[in-house]
Structures are given as C-alpha cells and as structure tokens.
Amino acid sequence: MPTPTLPSRASVKRRTGAKKRASVKKRRKRGFFYMFSRFVIAMMLIGTAGLIWLFFTPSGNNMRYLMADTLITTQHRHWAKYIIGQAELDKRVAAYQARFEQMGTEKDTHTIDLSNPDKEDTPVKKPLVEVEEVSGSGYHGYVMTVNDPTKIRLGVPAKRGKGEKVSSMVKRTGALAGVNGGGFADPNWKGNGFKPIGVVISQGKLYYNGISSGAATQIVGLDKQGKMIAGKYTLEELDKLGIQEAVTFQPRIIVNGKGQIRSQKEGWGIAPRTAMGQREDGAILFVVIDGRQPGYSIGASLYDVQQVMLDHGAVIAANLDGGSSTVLVKEGGDIVNKPSSEYGERYLPTAFLVFDDPSKVTIPNIWEGLRPQDIDPGKK
C-alpha cells in the first residue's frame, strides 16, 4: 500500500492564508454593508427631522419661504411649488407684485445739489467713476459711484434682432464703465435680449414703447439735470419731468431717504442683484451683487441691497434687472464682477453707460419703425 503524500508546509500555508483572506474579505463585506445601512438610516432620520423642522416650525417655515422666493427670481420658478405649493406660489407672486406697485406710488420729493466740483473751496476733485467692493452675509459685490450724473447715457444694441453684451457696448462706444439696465422678454430664459419690457428712453427720446396709451409703468432713470427718477409714471408725466434716460423695472427700494423694504422677510429671496440710487450731492450709486456661486457669493435680498444703498447715503434707489443679467464693466470692456450665467455674459437690450463727454456719443434708435408685436424675443 502506497504511503500517503503529506502536503508540503508551503501548500498548507497557502491554504491557510487563502482561508484567512476569505474570512477577512467576508468580515469587511459584512462591515461595509453594516456601515452603509447605518449611514442610510442616519440620513433618513436626519432627513425626517429636517422635513419636520422645515414644515412645522416657525424658523423652518421662514427658510422654506426664503427658498421659494429665491426660486421665484430664477428660470426655475415652477420648482417653488414643490416647497410651498402652487396656490401659495401664485399668492406669493401676486403679493410681491402688489407690494412693488405700492412701493412705486409715494411721491418723490428728493433734491440734489450739483454744485461745481471745481470751485475753490473743494479740496480735491473727485474722479468721475469710483468702484469699491462690498460684502455681507453670504454675498459679495461692488458699488460704483458716478460723481456727475449728467455723464450717464442709456446704451442700446448696435444691431437689430439681438441684444448686446454690456462689455461690447462699453468697448464699442468708448464708455468709461457700464451696468446692465432694464428687463426684457425672455421666453424660457433663452431670449435674444432684443425686446425690452415697458419703455426705453435715451437722450430724451422715446426709443421703445411697450405700454398701452395712457398706461403707467415703473421706470428707473435720470432727468435732464441729472436727478434720478424712479416710480410709476405715464409717458406724459415723464415728458413733463424732462426725463433723459430711463428703462422699465421695479421696485423702488428707497424713497425720500427711507427704506421701503421692512425686513429680510420681504427681501424677495436671494439672487444676484443690480440697483441704482442717488445721494443728495447728485452722485449716482450702482450696486452690483454677485450670486448663485457657493463659496464666493450666494446672492443678496432686496433688503440687503437697500441697506447697502442707505449705508452709502442714497436718498432714492430702485432695483434693476438682476439674476444672470447682473454685470459691471469697466473701460475697455473688462468685466469687474462674476456674472452667474453658465453661458457667460448675457445679451441685453439696455445698459447705463458712463462717458467723459456724452455730447460726443451717438446712440442710434435700433427699434425705430419696429412695433413690439413684430419682435420675436426668442429668435436667434
């Protein structure tokens, strides 16, 4: 009978090692699934607690409405219904619109002092344009001060059929700086930037009229003396006021030196913002706040913008088009801020431009002879 061959020590070690590795692998696998299941359960508990806080506590409700208000100002407005419901969304939008209309009715009585900046008792002549950075809770942006309001003109696109980037307007016209202006028809947030909302007035002339005869619209602009005009006016009233440059947008946020937005709760969400204001000495303030960029700037509410304006001495101020349109451009067409649009700077119908000598600037009416109903805002 043959003698059985005993396994070598090496083969025994290999088998023992294989068994140990398999055992370790099984333990690791069981450990992974155990930890993963614990993680999922923890996330479900946290999520449940978060939903309870969001829907059943005062602070949670405030956060929920802030989230909804923020969505209302974006191209994803319809998403807000999943947070507050469609009925509440419709109600909130209507309430904001009514509040904005109310904020435009108080009579503005502010006056400005455009004393000669070169008179002998003036210690230092201020530069025409000054830019400073501003920041607050969750936002970063800029304040551009234009010390002579009569140096501002409203720029419009150079060609029919499509808006123009503010950087292009600044470079093309030789402006010292530029800021985006009024709103425009923007179907599915893919508009061509050529069809303004409301009215456009440049160099004292009506360039575009999208309102019915005798109707009033919320405007933001300047008269021939450089006084800022903002509020709800008819074209006849604007003519009597001697309006020089204007676009349609809303709301006014400061009237007669008083803030119109009472708290963050009325601030209309968090978003990129552009606004225009004026101090008693006539200087124009443009506030440009970046947003939708975590880690840099989430955005600001209208209440935040109002407070920045008040801190800088504004006696009147109004909101301009914001969101992905928000842009501040310096001489040569260089962009100062960080626009939030994933496609870069947007094509727009209007921009407030600053010139050393506006009398030498020619801004043709690109909408002359066109009716609003004949303009396709979505055509590329």
Backbone torsions as a table, in degrees:
resi	resn	phi	psi	omega
1	MET	NA	128.4	-176.3
2	PRO	-68.1	147.7	179.4
3	THR	-78.5	126.5	-179.1
4	PRO	-62.7	141.9	-179.7
5	THR	-86.7	123.0	178.7
6	LEU	-78.8	141.4	178.6
7	PRO	-63.8	144.9	179.4
8	SER	-69.8	159.4	178.5
9	ARG	-61.4	-34.5	-178.8
10	ALA	-67.1	-41.3	-179.3
11	SER	-68.2	-35.1	176.6
12	VAL	-62.9	-41.6	179.9
13	LYS	-64.0	-38.6	-178.9
14	ARG	-65.0	-44.9	-179.9
15	ARG	-64.6	-42.3	179.2
16	THR	-62.7	-43.1	179.4
17	GLY	-63.4	-39.1	179.6
18	ALA	-64.4	-41.7	178.8
19	LYS	-63.7	-41.4	-179.9
20	LYS	-64.0	-43.1	-179.4
21	ARG	-64.7	-39.9	177.9
22	ALA	-63.9	-40.4	179.0
23	SER	-64.9	-42.8	178.7
24	VAL	-63.8	-39.9	-179.3
25	LYS	-63.5	-41.6	179.0
26	LYS	-64.6	-41.9	179.4
27	ARG	-63.9	-40.9	178.5
28	ARG	-63.6	-41.5	-179.8
29	LYS	-63.7	-45.0	177.6
30	ARG	-62.7	-39.9	179.4
31	GLY	-64.2	-38.6	179.3
32	PHE	-64.1	-48.8	-179.3
33	PHE	-64.7	-33.9	177.9
34	TYR	-64.6	-48.5	-179.5
35	MET	-65.7	-39.5	-179.8
36	PHE	-64.2	-42.4	179.3
37	SER	-64.9	-38.9	177.2
38	ARG	-64.2	-39.0	178.9
39	PHE	-63.8	-45.1	-180.0
40	VAL	-62.2	-44.0	179.4
41	ILE	-62.5	-42.2	179.2
42	ALA	-62.4	-42.9	179.2
43	MET	-64.6	-38.4	178.3
44	MET	-65.3	-40.0	178.7
45	LEU	-66.9	-42.8	178.3
46	ILE	-63.6	-43.2	179.6
47	GLY	-63.0	-41.6	178.0
48	THR	-63.4	-44.1	178.3
49	ALA	-63.0	-38.3	178.7
50	GLY	-65.1	-41.5	179.1
51	LEU	-65.7	-39.6	177.3
52	ILE	-62.0	-44.1	178.4
53	TRP	-63.9	-43.1	-174.8
54	LEU	-66.2	-36.0	-173.2
55	PHE	-104.4	-15.2	-172.4
56	PHE	-127.3	13.6	176.0
57	THR	-128.2	150.5	179.3
58	PRO	-57.8	-45.2	-179.0
59	SER	-66.5	-36.7	177.4
60	GLY	-65.4	-40.4	177.7
61	ASN	-63.3	-40.1	177.5
62	ASN	-60.8	-43.7	178.6
63	MET	-64.6	-39.7	-179.4
64	ARG	-61.8	-44.6	179.7
65	TYR	-71.1	-32.1	175.0
66	LEU	-63.9	-43.0	177.2
67	MET	-61.6	-43.1	179.9
68	ALA	-64.7	-44.5	179.4
69	ASP	-61.5	-38.1	178.6
70	THR	-64.5	-42.2	178.2
71	LEU	-66.2	-33.5	-179.2
72	ILE	-59.4	-31.2	-177.6
73	THR	-87.3	4.4	-178.7
74	THR	-114.0	179.1	177.6
75	GLN	-73.8	-4.3	179.4
76	HIS	-108.6	38.7	-178.1
77	ARG	-53.6	-37.7	-176.5
78	HIS	-62.5	-22.8	179.1
79	TRP	-65.3	-23.9	-177.9
80	ALA	-61.3	-24.3	-179.3
81	LYS	-65.6	-25.0	178.7
82	TYR	-76.4	-11.6	180.0
83	ILE	-101.0	-40.6	-176.8
84	ILE	-123.6	-4.8	-179.1
85	GLY	91.8	150.7	-176.9
86	GLN	-63.5	-42.5	-178.5
87	ALA	-62.4	-43.9	-179.9
88	GLU	-69.1	-34.2	176.6
89	LEU	-62.3	-49.6	179.0
90	ASP	-60.0	-41.4	-180.0
91	LYS	-64.3	-40.2	-177.6
92	ARG	-69.9	-42.2	177.9
93	VAL	-61.5	-43.5	178.6
94	ALA	-64.2	-38.6	-179.9
95	ALA	-66.2	-41.2	177.3
96	TYR	-63.5	-42.9	-179.4
97	GLN	-61.9	-43.6	179.0
98	ALA	-64.0	-40.7	179.0
99	ARG	-65.2	-41.2	178.8
100	PHE	-63.5	-40.1	178.1
101	GLU	-62.9	-42.4	179.2
102	GLN	-62.6	-38.5	-179.3
103	MET	-68.4	-13.0	-179.3
104	GLY	-98.5	2.0	-173.1
105	THR	-97.2	-24.7	-178.7
106	GLU	-62.5	134.7	-178.6
107	LYS	-69.6	128.9	179.5
108	ASP	-85.8	125.8	-178.3
109	THR	-119.8	13.3	-176.0
110	HIS	-68.3	148.6	176.5
111	THR	-122.7	157.7	178.7
112	ILE	-125.9	153.5	179.8
113	ASP	-114.4	101.1	179.9
114	LEU	-96.9	55.6	178.4
115	SER	-61.9	153.9	-179.1
116	ASN	-61.6	114.9	-178.3
117	PRO	-68.9	-11.4	-178.5
118	ASP	-100.7	9.7	-179.3
119	LYS	-66.2	160.1	-169.7
120	GLU	-60.8	-34.8	-176.0
121	ASP	-84.5	4.2	174.7
122	THR	-85.9	115.1	-173.4
123	PRO	-64.3	-43.3	-177.2
124	VAL	-138.9	132.3	176.8
125	LYS	-75.3	126.9	-178.3
126	LYS	-78.0	147.5	173.5
127	PRO	-66.7	155.1	-178.6
128	LEU	-63.1	-41.5	-177.0
129	VAL	-123.6	130.2	174.9
130	GLU	-128.7	137.4	-179.8
131	VAL	-126.4	131.2	176.9
132	GLU	-133.4	151.6	177.2
133	GLU	-83.9	146.4	174.6
134	VAL	-133.4	152.7	177.5
135	SER	-152.6	158.6	178.9
136	GLY	-155.9	-161.4	-178.1
137	SER	-66.6	101.5	176.3
138	GLY	86.5	0.5	-178.4
139	TYR	-135.2	156.4	175.8
140	HIS	-141.6	141.7	-179.4
141	GLY	-169.3	-156.0	-173.7
142	TYR	-141.9	151.8	169.7
143	VAL	-118.9	120.1	174.8
144	MET	-103.7	123.1	178.3
145	THR	-104.4	125.7	175.1
146	VAL	-108.4	106.9	-169.9
147	ASN	-73.2	-16.3	174.5
148	ASP	-123.1	105.0	-176.2
149	PRO	-66.9	-18.8	179.8
150	THR	-75.9	-3.4	179.7
151	LYS	-93.2	5.2	-176.7
152	ILE	-100.7	134.8	175.1
153	ARG	-131.4	155.2	178.6
154	LEU	-91.6	118.7	177.9
155	GLY	-89.0	149.4	178.2
156	VAL	-133.0	167.0	-178.1
157	PRO	-60.1	157.6	-179.3
158	ALA	-86.2	-24.6	-175.5
159	LYS	-128.8	151.0	178.3
160	ARG	-73.4	149.9	171.9
161	GLY	97.0	-15.5	-179.0
162	LYS	-155.4	144.5	176.3
163	GLY	-67.6	-175.2	-179.0
164	GLU	-137.7	143.6	176.2
165	LYS	-65.7	143.7	179.7
166	VAL	-61.7	-37.2	178.7
167	SER	-60.8	-36.5	178.0
168	SER	-69.5	-41.4	178.0
169	MET	-59.9	-45.4	-178.8
170	VAL	-61.5	-47.4	-178.1
171	LYS	-66.3	-42.8	-176.8
172	ARG	-66.2	-40.1	-175.3
173	THR	-91.9	-9.8	-177.7
174	GLY	77.2	24.4	179.9
175	ALA	-69.5	156.5	177.3
176	LEU	-80.5	-28.1	-179.3
177	ALA	-166.3	165.4	178.6
178	GLY	-156.3	150.7	178.9
179	VAL	-136.7	143.2	178.8
180	ASN	-59.3	151.6	-173.5
181	GLY	-110.5	-113.8	-171.7
182	GLY	-87.2	177.0	-178.5
183	GLY	-80.8	174.1	-179.7
184	PHE	-154.8	158.8	176.9
185	ALA	-64.4	127.4	-170.5
186	ASP	-139.3	67.8	-177.0
187	PRO	-58.8	125.1	-179.8
188	ASN	56.4	24.8	179.2
189	TRP	57.0	32.2	178.2
190	LYS	-131.0	28.5	-177.7
191	GLY	-67.8	160.1	-179.5
192	ASN	-87.4	-2.4	175.7
193	GLY	77.5	16.6	-175.1
194	PHE	-106.4	-13.5	-177.3
195	LYS	-108.5	100.0	-178.6
196	PRO	-67.2	161.3	170.0
197	ILE	-94.8	133.5	175.8
198	GLY	77.3	-122.1	-175.4
199	VAL	-125.4	157.5	172.4
200	VAL	-131.4	123.7	178.4
201	ILE	-124.0	126.6	179.7
202	SER	-135.0	133.6	179.1
203	GLN	55.5	34.2	177.0
204	GLY	81.0	5.6	-177.6
205	LYS	-118.2	144.4	178.6
206	LEU	-78.5	109.3	-178.2
207	TYR	-88.7	-32.4	-176.5
208	TYR	-149.0	135.1	-179.9
209	ASN	-131.1	106.8	179.9
210	GLY	-109.1	17.3	179.6
211	ILE	-116.1	157.0	-178.7
212	SER	-75.8	162.1	-178.0
213	SER	-59.9	128.0	178.3
214	GLY	83.2	-6.0	-178.9
215	ALA	-78.5	157.2	177.1
216	ALA	-106.7	153.5	178.5
217	THR	-141.1	153.7	178.3
218	GLN	-80.1	117.5	-177.0
219	ILE	-119.2	159.5	174.7
220	VAL	-135.1	122.2	-178.6
221	GLY	-176.0	-157.5	-175.9
222	LEU	-136.2	147.9	173.5
223	ASP	-92.6	-176.4	-174.4
224	LYS	-66.9	-21.9	178.2
225	GLN	-90.0	-3.2	-179.8
226	GLY	92.3	8.5	176.8
227	LYS	-80.9	134.3	179.5
228	MET	-73.7	135.1	177.4
229	ILE	-118.7	125.7	177.2
230	ALA	-147.2	138.2	-179.3
231	GLY	142.2	-169.5	-175.8
232	LYS	-96.8	117.8	-175.9
233	TYR	-141.2	153.4	169.7
234	THR	-86.9	166.2	177.9
235	LEU	-62.9	-35.3	178.0
236	GLU	-63.9	-41.7	179.0
237	GLU	-66.7	-38.9	179.4
238	LEU	-65.5	-36.8	177.8
239	ASP	-64.2	-41.4	178.7
240	LYS	-67.1	-30.5	179.0
241	LEU	-78.0	-8.9	-179.7
242	GLY	71.1	41.2	-177.3
243	ILE	-62.9	138.2	-176.5
244	GLN	-110.3	-47.3	-179.5
245	GLU	-136.4	131.5	-178.6
246	ALA	-162.8	151.1	171.6
247	VAL	-133.6	167.3	175.2
248	THR	-95.1	125.1	169.7
249	PHE	-169.3	170.5	-177.2
250	GLN	-157.8	167.4	-0.5
251	PRO	-96.9	167.8	163.9
252	ARG	-68.3	138.6	-179.8
253	ILE	-115.9	-16.1	174.1
254	ILE	-136.1	130.7	176.8
255	VAL	-134.7	128.6	179.0
256	ASN	53.0	38.5	176.6
257	GLY	80.0	3.6	-177.4
258	LYS	-113.6	132.8	175.7
259	GLY	-68.9	136.0	-178.0
260	GLN	-93.1	-18.8	-180.0
261	ILE	-96.5	119.9	-168.6
262	ARG	-80.2	-24.7	-177.2
263	SER	-163.8	172.3	176.5
264	GLN	-59.7	-28.6	-178.4
265	LYS	-61.3	-26.3	179.7
266	GLU	-101.7	14.8	-171.6
267	GLY	-81.8	1.2	175.0
268	TRP	62.9	44.1	172.8
269	GLY	74.9	-176.1	-178.2
270	ILE	-111.9	127.7	-176.3
271	ALA	-163.3	166.4	168.5
272	PRO	-62.8	141.8	-174.6
273	ARG	-133.9	147.7	167.8
274	THR	-132.3	135.5	179.4
275	ALA	-146.5	159.2	-179.1
276	MET	-127.1	137.7	178.7
277	GLY	-144.9	175.9	179.6
278	GLN	-144.1	139.5	174.8
279	ARG	-89.4	170.7	179.3
280	GLU	-64.4	-28.0	179.6
281	ASP	-81.1	3.8	176.1
282	GLY	96.5	-16.5	-178.3
283	ALA	-60.3	137.0	178.2
284	ILE	-94.2	136.8	178.5
285	LEU	-112.4	126.5	171.4
286	PHE	-112.2	120.3	177.0
287	VAL	-103.1	125.1	-179.4
288	VAL	-124.9	115.1	-177.8
289	ILE	-115.4	125.6	176.7
290	ASP	-77.2	162.7	179.7
291	GLY	-165.1	176.4	179.1
292	ARG	61.4	29.7	179.8
293	GLN	-135.2	83.7	-179.3
294	PRO	-54.3	139.4	-177.9
295	GLY	92.2	-19.3	177.0
296	TYR	-120.6	-61.6	179.7
297	SER	-158.2	118.8	178.1
298	ILE	-76.8	-37.4	-178.5
299	GLY	134.1	178.9	-176.5
300	ALA	-132.3	155.8	172.2
301	SER	-87.0	167.6	174.9
302	LEU	-63.9	-29.2	176.4
303	TYR	-64.7	-41.5	176.5
304	ASP	-59.7	-46.3	-179.1
305	VAL	-63.1	-42.6	177.2
306	GLN	-56.7	-44.4	-178.3
307	GLN	-67.6	-37.1	175.7
308	VAL	-61.5	-43.4	179.0
309	MET	-62.4	-46.0	179.5
310	LEU	-63.0	-40.2	179.0
311	ASP	-63.0	-25.6	-179.9
312	HIS	-98.8	11.4	172.0
313	GLY	87.1	17.1	-178.9
314	ALA	-68.7	136.6	174.4
315	VAL	-105.6	-11.9	172.3
316	ILE	-149.3	144.1	178.8
317	ALA	-159.5	152.6	180.0
318	ALA	-148.7	153.4	179.2
319	ASN	-76.9	141.8	171.6
320	LEU	-114.0	177.3	178.6
321	ASP	-58.3	135.6	-178.5
322	GLY	-124.8	-138.8	-179.5
323	GLY	61.2	-137.0	-177.8
324	SER	-73.9	-5.7	176.1
325	SER	-83.7	-18.4	-174.7
326	THR	-60.2	121.5	179.7
327	VAL	-157.0	143.3	174.7
328	LEU	-125.6	124.6	-174.7
329	VAL	-123.1	138.1	177.3
330	LYS	-104.0	177.2	-176.6
331	GLU	-52.7	135.3	-178.8
332	GLY	94.0	-7.8	177.5
333	GLY	91.9	9.9	179.0
334	ASP	-77.5	132.0	-179.5
335	ILE	-83.0	128.2	-177.0
336	VAL	-84.2	-45.0	-175.5
337	ASN	-91.4	-166.8	179.5
338	LYS	-122.9	89.7	179.8
339	PRO	-54.5	145.5	-172.4
340	SER	-87.6	-12.6	-176.4
341	SER	-65.0	134.3	178.2
342	GLU	-67.1	-16.9	179.7
343	TYR	-97.8	5.8	-178.7
344	GLY	89.7	-163.4	-177.5
345	GLU	-59.2	138.4	-176.0
346	ARG	-88.6	158.2	173.4
347	TYR	-87.2	125.5	-171.3
348	LEU	-128.3	160.0	-179.8
349	PRO	-86.8	-23.2	-174.3
350	THR	-146.1	155.0	175.1
351	ALA	-155.8	143.5	172.7
352	PHE	-85.2	119.2	-176.6
353	LEU	-113.8	147.4	-179.0
354	VAL	-113.4	131.8	-177.6
355	PHE	-128.0	148.3	172.3
356	ASP	-64.9	-42.2	-179.2
357	ASP	-137.7	87.9	-178.3
358	PRO	-60.2	-23.9	-177.4
359	SER	-65.2	-19.0	-179.1
360	LYS	-94.5	2.5	-175.8
361	VAL	-99.4	132.0	176.4
362	THR	-109.6	122.6	179.1
363	ILE	-123.7	94.1	-178.4
364	PRO	-66.5	154.7	177.6
365	ASN	-84.5	102.6	-175.7
366	ILE	-72.7	-17.4	-179.3
367	TRP	-96.7	2.7	-176.8
368	GLU	-56.7	127.0	179.2
369	GLY	85.3	-5.5	179.2
370	LEU	-97.6	138.5	172.7
371	ARG	-95.9	144.6	-179.4
372	PRO	-52.9	-38.6	-178.1
373	GLN	-69.2	-14.1	179.6
374	ASP	-92.3	-1.6	-178.0
375	ILE	-99.7	124.6	176.6
376	ASP	-94.1	106.6	-175.6
377	PRO	-71.9	-11.3	-178.5
378	GLY	-104.4	-3.7	-177.1
379	LYS	-75.5	129.6	-179.9
380	LYS	-87.8	NA	NA
